[in-house]
Amino acid sequence: MVPYVLGLSALFLFLGLFPPTAPWSERFLTPCVALVGGGFLIRQKESSPGLGLLFLGIGDLAWTLEDLGNLPRGLYLEFPYLISYAALTFWLLSLPGRPPRLSLGLLPLALLGLLSALRPELGIDRIYTAWDALLLLLLLPRLESLFQVGLGGWALWGVGFLLFLVADMAYAFLEAADGYPTGHPVHLLWTLGYVLLALGVVEEREGHASFLGQALALGSLFFMPAVLLNDPTPWSVRLLALYGGLVGGLGLLYALHLEWRRTEEKRFRWTRFLEALARLSPSVTQTLSPEGVLLGALGAAQHLLPQAVGLEVRGRRGLVGERTPHSLLIPLNGDAAHLYLRTPPQEPVPQGFLSLLGERIKQVLKQVEWGTLALTDPLTGLLNRRALETELPKLLALARRYGAPVSVVMLDIDRFKRVNDTYGHPVGDEVLRLLGRILQASVRREDLAVRYGGEEFLLLLYGADREAAKEVVERIRYRFRTQRVEPIPYPLTLSAGIAGGEVPEGEAQVEDWILKADYALLRAKETGRDRVTLA
């Protein structure tokens, strides 16, 4: 659509600037453009701007017929203009606006328009010039959105409205000077204004602004002073055109610059978001926990939505951050996942952001599940020996960094074979699960609890010397002894061997402590069981 509009605009400019066709252009082409634009907007259900343009075209056509002698003179010719001005005023009042700052640069245009309203020779036209100044004041807050929200169709209809108002003010100055000559180049501002106003409303409704449309808007602003600086145009009209074109053109260029900066910032934030998602993996977290995954996903989301403060997957009862009244639903294949925001988003959420975030969370949570199955003993829920190889370097790095001792404890269930032989393996499995629960409740996050094999369990206690480790073991033995597993009638007991209790120098030394703790456990077994032996 825009290329056709550009072609027609070029034709209108040629006809309007060519002296033999300029009067014909103003009398017929300009009203037709307003009528077609208004009818098109009404068809698109944009009633207020559509009625404004439609009645402007009717008014222009009525004055053309009056000028040609086909209609008698009278005040009834002013009614279409009054209706159009009322419709445009209502439309501007219905549009959202922002406190004007940069758009205040157009304020002198309103003052120039009010100066023309003081000329008594204008008669009833003084109403329109004062109304033009009011419309310009109403336009300023709406134009401010160009600098804060983005261009869109605002740029086109805003420039179109500005051209229309400048043309009206220029007409008033010309009429007050030596009378307005039919076919004066100022009528091209009306024509371009009508075109841009209709085109801008449509593009704003569709949510995009075409490059050709923006080029037409910018070209029209620089075209405005070019056609009005020639003789015999009065100095007031020249000043009006020069100032309006210069300020409007620079403002639109600055809005384009801000739009480019916003685009670059969004691109940078998207890059940071995608990089954070790529790093979101169980291999870079300290533990294989869903909370670690959600915390990383929340940090990634904050690159695009800085107001994000919480993330929850309700099906897994996982919540990191805080829960707020403002949330976004994340698609997660049946699970209810929510991204909580401190404040509602002021801009539309980037397309595909939530789907991409949900897909990555789903993938990494699945990796956590697989990793947990590979590194966890399925019966007791404790780490297995493969997990010990993975987690031991982290524990050693933490101990060396803070100079903390590490104690190694080897535990064994006394007479476990008799339990299996007498009561069966299901009862033996329940004994192992009981001990697994006790060990998980007795160690801290920094400690490691490992099912070492069969009924043997290994503890690596961070920050504990041998005496502290012995106290931990005694509490475990007491809890294990006092809890019953049906149908076993007697108390269950543990034997333990303890080694280490110093700051480890490396993995080789810890492996040596594990051997020593195993030997100490063997001595405890040989001396009667239900004992704790220090290596």
N, C-alpha and C positions, 0 to 999 in steps of 0.2 A: 504493500500500500504506500509506504513512504517514498519509493522511487517515483511513483506516479504523481504524488503530491509535489515532489521536487521539480518534476518536469512542468507541471502546471504553474508552479510558482515562478519558474524561469520565464514562461510565456507571459504571465501577468506582468512581470517586471518589464519585459520588453515592450508590451503594449502600453504600460503605464508611463514609461519614460520616453516613448516615441511621440513627439508633439501632436501629429495628426490623429493618433488613436488614444491619447491620454484622456480627453473628455469622455469618449465612449467607454474607456476602461473604468473610469470612476462612476459613471452613471449606471452601467449595467453589470460589469464584471464584479465589482466590489459587493453590490447587494446580492448577486447570485452566490458568491462564495459564502456569505453569511447565511443565506437561506439553505444552501446545501449542507453546510456545517451544522446548522441548528437542527435541520431535519434528521441528519445522521445521528446526532447525539440523542435526540428524542427516541429514535428507533433503538438505540443502545440503552435506553432507560436511564439516561442522564438528563433528567427533566429540567433542572434549574439552569445549567449552562446552555442546554439546548434551546430553551425558551428565550434566554438572553440573546443568543445569536440569531434565532429565527426572527424575533421582533426588531433587532437591529437591521436585518436585511429588509424586513417589511418597511421600516421607517426610511431607510435609504432609497428603496424603490419608490416609495410615495413621494419623497422630495424630488426624485428624478422626474416622475410624471408631472409634478407641480411645476418644475423648472421648464419642462417642455410644453406647458400650457394645457395639459390634459386634465388637470385637477385644479379646482379653485383653492386659493390660499385660505388658511384658517388654522386655529389652534388644534383642531382635531388631528393634524399631522404630527403633533408631538406625542400623542398617546402611545404609539408603538415604542418610542424611545423610553418613555416613562416605565412601561411594562418591562422592557429589556433591562433597564437599570435596576429596577426592583428585583428582578429575577437574579441578576448577577450579584447584587448585594446580599440577597438571601443565601446564594450559593457560597459566597466567601465566608459568611458567618457560620455556615454549617461545616466548614472544613477545619480540621485541627490545626493549631498554630503553636508556635514557640515564642518566648520573649525575644523581640528583635534586638540584634546586636550589629552584625555586619550589614544586614539589610537596611539599617538606618542611613546608610550612604545614599539611599534614594529619597530620603526625606526632603531635601531641597526641591525636588520635582513637585511635591505637593505644595510647597510654598509658592513656587512659580505659577502653579495652577490657580492658587487663590488670588494671586495678583491680577490674573486676567478676569477673575470674577468681580473685580472692583471697577471694571470698565463699563460705564452705563450704556454705551452704544451697542453692547451685545444683547441687551434686552433679555428675553427668556433664556438665551444660551448661558447666561450667568448661573442658572440653576445647575446646568450640566457640568460646568467647569468646577463649581463647588463640590458637586457630587463626585466628579473625577478625583478630586483631592481626597475625599472621604474614602473612595474605593482604593486609592493608593495606600492610604493609612491602614486599611483592612488587609491589603495585600502583603505588607511588610512582614507580619508574623508568619504568614504562610510561606513566603520566600525563604525565611530563616531555616526551614527544614532542608533546603538544598545543602546547607553547610553542615548539618548535624545528622541527618538521616541518610541522605544520598540523593542522587539526581532523579531517576525514574521519570515519570511524566510531569513531575513538578516543574522541571526546567522548561519544558516546552510550553505548557499552558501559562506558566508564570511570565515567560518572555512574551507570549502572545498577549496576555493581559496588559503588560507594560507597554507594548507597542500601541495597543488600542488607546490607552490613557494618554500617552505622549501625543498621538495623532489628534485626539480630541483637544488637548491643551494647545497644540500648534495651530489647529483650526481656529480656536478662539483668538489667539494673538493675530493671526492673519486677518480674520474678520474685523477685529477692532482697528487694524491699521488701515489698509486700503481696500478691504473687502476680499473675500476668499475667491480666487479664480478657479473655475471648474477645470479639473485635470491637473491641478498642482500635485507634485510628487508626494505630498503628505498623504494622499489617499492610498498610496502603496503600503503605508504603515498599517492602515485599517485592514487592507487585504491580507497582508502577512500575519497580522494579529489574529484575524478570524481563523486562518489556516492553522496556525500554531495552537490556538486555544482549543479547537476541535481535536486536533491530532494529539495534543498533550493529555486531554481528558481520557481519550481512548487508551493511550499507552500507560497512563497511570492505573487505569482499571485492569489492564492486562498484566501489570507488575513488571514492566521492562521499559527501557528507553533505548531506541535504536540509535546507532551512530549517525545515520543520515538525518534523523530528526534533530539530534543535538547540533549537527553541523548547520542545519537550516536555522536553528534558534540563534546560534552564535553569529552566523553570517548576517542575520537580520539585524542584530544589535550594532554591528559595524557598518551595515548598509544605511542605518537610520541617519547618522550625521552626514554621510556622503551625499545623500539626495537633498538634504535641507540646508546645505551650506552655500548654495549658489544664489546669486542675485535673481530676483529682487526680494529674497526672503528677509524679514526683519531680524535685527540682532537678537531679540528675545527668543525667536524661534530657533535661531542658530545655537544660542546658548542652551536652550532646552534639549535640542537634538544631540549636541556635542556632549553635554553632561550625562544625559540619559544613556546614550550609546556607550560612552566610555565607562561609566560606573556599572552599567548592566553587563557589558562585555567582560570587564575585569572580574566582576562578581561571579559570572558563570565560569570563567577560566579558573578562578580560585576554587569554586565548588568542584570542578573536574579534578583539580589537584588534590583536594581532600578526598574525593572518591578514590583516586589512585592510591593515596596513602592508606585508606581503609582497606582497599583490596590487598595491598602488600602486607598489611598487618594481619588480615585474615589468612593469607597464604602462609605467613610465618607461624601463626598459631596452629593452623592445620598441620604444618610440618612437625611442630613440637608435639602435637597430639598423636600423630601417626608414629613418631619415633618412640614416644612413651608407651604406646600400645605394643610396638615391636619388642620393647624391653620387658614387657609384662610377661614373665615366665617364672615357674617355680624354681628354676635354677639360680635366679638372682635374689630369691627371698631367703631369709634366715631359717624359716621353717616351712614345711609343706602344709600350710593352713589356708583355708578359704579366706580368712580375715586378711592375710597378707596380699592375696590376689585382689580383693575388693579395695584395699587401701591403695594399691598401685593403680587400679582402674580409676579411683576417685582422683588421684593426682593427675592422671592423663586427661580426665574430663575437665579439670580446672584450667587447662590451657585454652579451651574454647569457651568454657562457661566459668569465669572466675568466681561467680557467686555460688558454685556448687560446694556444699558443706557436708553431705552425707550420701552414702550408697548402701542400699539394702537389697538382699535377695531373700525374700520371705520364706520361700520353700526350703531354704537351707538354714533359716534363722540366723542369717549373718547380717550384721549392721556395723558399719564403720562410720565415724563422724557423728553427726546429729540428725535427728528427724525433725523436719519443719513442715509447716502447712503447704509449702509450695514444692511440688514434685513433678518430675517427668517420668512417664512410663517407658521402661526399656524392654524391647521385645527379647524374650529369653526362652523360647520354646516351652511355654507352659508355666514356668516359674514367674512369680510376680516380683519384678525387679524395679526399683524406684531410685531415681537420682534426685536428692533433696537440694533445694536452692534456698539461700538466705533471703533473696528477693525474687519476684517474678522476672523472667527474661524481658529486657526492654527491646530486644531485636528478635526477629524470627530465629528459631533454633536451626543451625545449619543442616541442610538436607542430608540425610544418610548418617548423621552423627550418632543418633541413638541406636540405629541398626548395627552400625560398625562396632560401637562400644559393646552392645549386647552380644554380638557374635564372638568378639575377642574374649569377653568374660566367660562365655560358655566353653570356648576352646581351652582356656587356661584352667578353669575349674575341672574340666575333664582330665587335663594333664595332672592336676593335683590328685584326683582320684586314682589314676593309674600309678602315679608315683607312690601314693600311700599304700596301694596294694603290693607294689614291688618292694617297698622298704619297711613294711609293717608285718608283724606276725599276725596272721588272721585269727588265731585263737585267743591271744591275750591282749592284742592291741598295742603291744610294745614294739620297739624297733627290732629288726632282725640284724644279722651280722653284716649284710650288705649295707644297711643303713648306718651301722657303726663305722664302716669305712668312709661313708660320706660325711657324717656329722663329726667325727673325731677331729679332723683338721680345724674345724670351726671352734671347737671347745679348746683346743691347744692354743690357737691364736688368741682367744680371749684370755686364757690363763697367763700367757706370756706377756700380753699387753699390760695387764693390771698386776702382774706378779702374784697371782692367786694360786694356792695349792690345789691339787686334784688328788682325790683318794679313789682307789679301785676296790670294789667289793664284789666278791663272787658268792652267790647264794645257791643253795641246793635244798630241795624238799627231802626231808628224811623219810626213808622207807617208802618211797613213791611206788616202787615196783610192787610192793605188797598191796598198795591201794588198787592198782590196776588188776592184779591177779585175783584179789578178793572181791572187789565191788564192780569191776569192769572198767573199760576205757571211758565210757561216758562220765562216770563219776570222777575218774582221773582228770578228764578234760575240765570238769567243773572246778576241781582243785587248782588247776593251772590258771583258769580264768579268775578265780578269787585272788590268787597271788598277783596276777597282772593288775587287777583293780587296786589292790593295796599299794603296789609299787607306783602306779600312776598318781595316786593321791599323796604319796609320801615324798616325791621328788619335786624339784623346782623346774622352771622353764630351761635354766641353763644346764641342768643335769641330763644325763643320758641313762635310760633304763632299757636294757636289751635282753631279749630271750636268746641266750647264748647257745642253747641246744638241749632238747629233752626237758628235764626238770631243773636245769641250771640257768641262772639269771645273773646278768652282769650290771653293776651300777658304776657310773663314773660321776662322782660328786664334786661339783665345782666349788672352790673356796672352802673346802673342808679338810682339816688335818685328820689324823687317824682317830683321835679321841672324838671329834665331831662326827666322823663317819660311823664310829661304833655306836654313838647315841642314836643316829638315824636307823642303823640296823636293829638295835634293840626295840625301837618303836615298831618297826616292821614285824619283827618276830612276835612281839606281844599281840599285835592286831591279828596276825595270822593264827596264833595259838587260840585266841579267844573267839574266833568265828568258826561256826560249824558248817560242815557240808554233809548233808544227808546222803546215805545212811551211815556214815562213818561215826562210830560212837566215841572215839578218843580224840584228844586235841592233836592238831597237826603242828609239826615243828620244823624249824629251819636250822641249817648249819651255814656258817659264813666264814670267809677268809678275807682279810683286809690288808691292802698294800698301798704304797705310795704315801700320800699326805704331804708332798712337796710340790714346788713349782716344776712342772715337767719341762725337760729340755727338748723333747721331740717325740715323734711317734714311736721310735724304737724303745725309748725309756718306758712309755706307757705299755707297750706290748710286754716288756719285761715285768712290769708291775702286775699285769694280768696273769702271767705265769706264776708269779710269787703268790698272788691271791688264790690261785687255783691250788697251789701246794698247801697253802694255809688251810684252805677248805678241806683238802684231803686229810690233813692232820686232825682237824676237828671231827671228821667222820670216824677216823681211826680211834680216837680217844673217847668215843661214846655218843657222838651226835648231839644235836641240840646245843651247839656251842658256837662261840665266835672266837676266832684265832687271828692274831696279828702276825703278819709276815716279818 
